[in-house]
């Protein structure tokens, strides 16, 4: 399922990247071409003005010499040419009166543009394909004391076409290469993005399976014991007390499990709010230790307390008491011999609760998941009345208060839980 989702996300990202690279490349190409064309248009307009001014200077000279245009006008342009282009000048009767020698090969083909400029009395700028080549043509209209005239400046764009073709090829190659590289990166990053989702899905499935198992176990015990009671039709309540006690004990286990599931469900939905108040955490820990010490004595476990007096904190009283119960109860529950030590002290403006035991310990590979719901380091270990949710709730309470809860453990040597407030 996740592999298909991974591929789909990569494919969608690929489509987005292809469209993105296409628009970027097309935008760069069109913007460059527009800027280039605008620049050339201005240069051709300036060239047309230069030719026009040169022509007028020549006419003035010959008019005052008395030749009245009968003398041939020199064809050589001025030396300050700014554009490599050809030109031709028409009078109002479309007669060529000024041109560059041997550079009027396409004059007849572009002459209709000159006629159009004279008729509409405006400038024209076009690109036309004539023969095998493209030409850029600027036709500028003039009206002066000599009458109407048109200056046509044109140039072959074969070199530019080669340049544009090369630019298109480069942009396409960059687009394809960039898209492939981004697709690979997208595949890798999508995989990393899906990793926590995959882990969450996996743990969710484990959670549902484990919750079902934990609920089924007490239900099975209850059903079995009640079947034993029902099958003894002549038995009294006292005679079936053992079966009823077993059933009742399992209902308490199930009620505890459901209560913890509700807490975690509310935590997931962010519905569980903190009721902050100021109280003595020392008294809370001492009270919990008094309760747990009774259980420790029954198991012949040494129970040691080092609790500093009057440590005041601002937190949710009920949740912090539950956290202390979970840590100390676990220490007693999983210690068969040795001792359990509970310490509460202040160190460098931090309040620190340490619960240390000499119990069965936890494998190093399991430490990362010890706070996961229903996770048990030893799957085959018998249930000690627990549900596998206690440490998850303890971790959630610590995180909700923005406290630090860590664990150190060695197999068959014991565990040490540290809460820093």
N, C-alpha and C positions, 0 to 999 in steps of 0.2 A: 504494500500500500504506500509506504513512504518513498519507495524507489520511483513509483509512478508519479507521485506528487513532486518528487525532486525533479524528474524529467519535465513534467508539465511546467513547473515554475521556471526552469531553465529555458524551456521553449518560449514561454510568454516573455521572459526577460530578453531572449534573443530577438523576438519580433520588435520589442520596444527599442532595443539597441540598433537593429537594422534601420528602423524608421528614423531614429535619432541621428545615426551616422549619415543617412541619406539626406536629411534636411540640413545637417551641418555642412556636408560636402557641397550640396546644391547651393546653399546659402553663400558659402565662401566663393564658389565659382561665379555665381550670378553677381555678387557684390563686387568682386574683382573686375568682372567684365563691364559692369555698369560704370564703375569708377574710371576704368581704362577708356571706355567709349566717351564718357563725358570729357575726359582730358583731351582725347583726340578731336572731339567736336570743337572744343575751344581753340585748339591749335589750328584746325582747319579754318575756323572763322577768322582767326588772327592772320593766317596766311592769305585768305581772300581779301582782307583789308589791306594787307601789304601790297598785293598785286594791284588792287584798285588804286591805292595811293601812288604807286609807281607809274601806273598808266596815266593818271591825271597829271603827274609832274611832266611826263613826256609830252602830253597834249599841249600843256601850257607853253612849254619851250617851243614847240613847232608852230603854235598859233602866233606867238609874238615874232617868230622868224618869217612869218608871212607864207609858210608852206600850206597852212590850213589842212593838215592831215594827209597831204599828198605824198609827203615823204614817208618812206617805210619806217615803222616804229621798231626800235631794237627789241630783239627777242630775249636777250639775256636778263634774268632777274637780278635783283640786288643780292649782294653777298651775305646779307644777314638772314638768310633763309633759316627758319626754325623747324621746318617739317619736310621730310622726304616725300614730296607729292608732286603731281603734275597739275597744270592749270590751263584753262582756256577762258577767254573773255568774249562775250557776245554783246552786240549792240541791240537796240530795241527791235531791229528787224531780223534778229537771230543770225547776223553775219559775224563770223569770227574775226575779231579785230586785234586780238592779242593772245599769244599762246607760246608754249615752250616747244622748241624745235624737236621734231621726231617724237613727241609725246602726246599725240592726238589720235592714237590708235582706236580708242573707244569713244571718241567724241560724238560720233553719229549715234551710238547706242544710248548715250546719256543726254543727248540733246533735248528729248521730250521733257526732261526735268527743268531745263533752262526755260523752255516755253511755258511750262506750268508756273514757274517762279515769276515770269513776266506777267502772265495772265492774272495770277492771284496776288502779285506784288508782295511777296513774302519769301523768307528764306526756307530752304528745304535741306533735310539731312537724311540720307537713306543709304542702305547697303544693298547692292544688287550683284547677282551672279551673271557675269558676262563671259560666255565661252566656258572655259574650265576654271576660271578664277572668280573670286569675290572681290568687289571693289567698294570702297567707302567713298561716298560722294557728298560734298557740301556745296550747295548752290545758293549763292548770296545775291540778293537783289539790291540794286543801287538806282538812285534817281538824282541827277545833278544837272549842271548847266549845259552839259553835252547831250542830255537826254537820259533815257533809261538804259541800263546795262546790267548784265549778269556775269558774275565771276563763278566759275565752276572749278573747285579743287577736288582732285580725286587721287586715290592711291590704291595700289594692289595690296590685299591683306593676306597674301599667301604665307608670309613669314609668321604673321599673327595667328593664322589658322593652325599652323604647325605648333605654335606655342600653346594655343588653347587646347589642341588635341593632346599635347603632352601633359598639360595641367589636368585635364579630365582623367587621363590615364593614371597620373600620380594620385589624384584624389580618390579614384575608384580603388586603387591598390591599398592606399592608406585606410580607406573605409572598410575594405574586406579584411585587411590584417587587423585593424583595430577592433572590428566586430568579433573576429575569431578569438583574439586575446581576451576581450571583455566577456565573451561567452564562456571561455575556460575559467576566468576569474568568477563569473557569475555562478557557474556550476559548483566551484569550490566554496564560495561564500554562502550559496543557497544550502549546500550540504551542512555547513557549520551552523547556519541559522536554524535548520531543521533538527539539529542534534538535541537541543534541549526539549523540543517538542516531542521528538522520538522517545527521549528518556522519560518525559512526563507521561506520554501515552503508555509506555511500558510499565511505569510505576503505577499508573491508574489501573491497568489491567491486573497487576499484582495486588493492588489495594482492594479491588472488587473481589478477586478470588480469595484473598486472605480474610476479608470481612465476611464473606459468605461462609468460609470455613470456621471462623471464630464464632459466628452465630449458630451454625449448624451443630457444632460440638455441644454446647450447653442444651440446645433443643433436643438433641439425640439423648443426652443423659436424662433430661427431664422426662422425655417420652418413655424411656426404658424403665425408669423408676416408677412412674405412674402406671405403666403396664403391669409392673410387678404388684403394685397395690391393688389394681383393679382385678387382677387374676386371683387374688386372695379374697374371695367373697366373704369368707367367714372370719377373717382377721380383723382385729381391733386397730384403732389408731396407734395405740402403744406398740402393738406387735409390728406395725409397718412404719414405725417412727424413723428407722434408718433410711428407708426409701424416700420418705417425705423430706427428711433433712437434706438428703442428696439433691432432690429436686429444688428445694428452697435455696440451697447454696448456689446452684447453677443459675437460678433466676437472678441472684445478686450479681453474679459474674456477667450475665447478659445485660442487666441494667447498667452496670458500670461501663461496659463496652459501648452501649447505645449512647450513654451520656458523653463519653469521649468522642464518639463519632459526630455527635451534634456540635460539640465544641470545635472540632476541626472543620466541619461543614460551615459553621458561622465564620470561622477564621478565613476560609477560602473565599467566602462572599464578602469579607470585610464588614461583617455585621457585629462582630464582637468588639465592643468598645471598652476602653479602660476607665475604671472609676478611681481616679487618682485621689489619694489622701495621704496624710503624713502619719506615720506610725513607727513603732519600734520593731525593727526586723529582728532584733535580738530576742524579744519575747516570742515572736512567731517561731523562730528556729528552736528555741528552748521548748516550746509547747509541742512541736512536732517530735523532737528528740525524746521527750518523756513518753510519748505514745509508742514510738518505735523501739525504745529501750526494752520494753516489756517483751516484744517479739524476739529481740536479740538475746535476752536472757534465756528464753525458752530454747534457743538454738545453741546455747553455751558459747555465744560470741561476745567478746569484750567490746563494750560500747563506750567510746571516749568522746567527750565534748570539750571544746576549747572556744567558748563563745564570749566575745567581748561585750561588755554591758553597754546598754543605751546607744546602740547604732540605729539612728533614725534615717528613714528613707521616704521619698515621695513616690508612691507607686499604687497599683491596684492590690489591695490587701488580699482578697480572695485568691487572685491568680498567683501572687507571690507565695502564699501559703501552699497552694497546690504544687507549685514548682519545688518548694522545699520537701514536701511529702514525696513527690516522685523520685527525687534524687536520693533521699535517705532510705525510702522504702526499697528502691532497687539495690542499694548497697547491702542492706540487710538480707534481702531476698536471695541474692546470688553469692552470698558468702556462707560457706559451710563450716569454716573454722578460721580462727584468727581474730581479727578485730575490724571494727568500723569506726572511723574517726571523723567527726564533724567539727569544722573550725569556721568561725566567723570573726573577721578582724578588719581593721582599717589600715591601709597601706598607701601612702602618698595620695591622700585625698580620695582613694577608691575604697569602697566596701567590697570585701571578697569573702564569698562562701565557698568552702572547700569540703567536699564529701569524698572520703578516701576509704577504700576497703581492701581486704586481702582475699578477694573472691576469685572466681574462675577466670576473670579477665576477658579481653577481646582481642582477636587477631588484628594485626596491623591493616590487612586488606579490608577489614570490615569497619574500621574506624570512620571512614568517609560516609558510610551509609547508616551509622548507628542511630542517627536521628530521623531516618526515613520511617514512614508509617508501616507498621506490621513487620518491619525488618527484624529478623533474628539472626545473629551471627551463627548460631548452631540450629539449623532447621530441625534436627532430630531431638533437640532438648525438650524435655517435658515441660508443660506449662506449670508455672508456679503461681497460678491465680492471676497472671498478668494478661494483658491484651496486645502487647506489642505497640501500643500507642502512647505510652507514658512519656518516653523521651521526646517524641515528636511534639507533644503538647508542651513539654518543658522548654524545648528549643523555640517554639512559637511564642511562648510567654516572654522569654528573654529577648527575642528579636522585636517583639511588639513594644517592649520597654526600651529598646535600643541598648540592651545589656549584652555582654559577651559570655557565652556558655561554651566551654571547650572540654575535651576529654583526653586523658592520657591513660594508656592501658598496656599491660603485659600479660600474656596468657599464663594462667595458673599463678600469677603473682598479685593481681588485683587491678583496680581501676581508680582513677582520680578525676572527679568532675570539678571544674572551677567556674564559678559564676562571678563575674566582675561587674559591679554596679557603679 
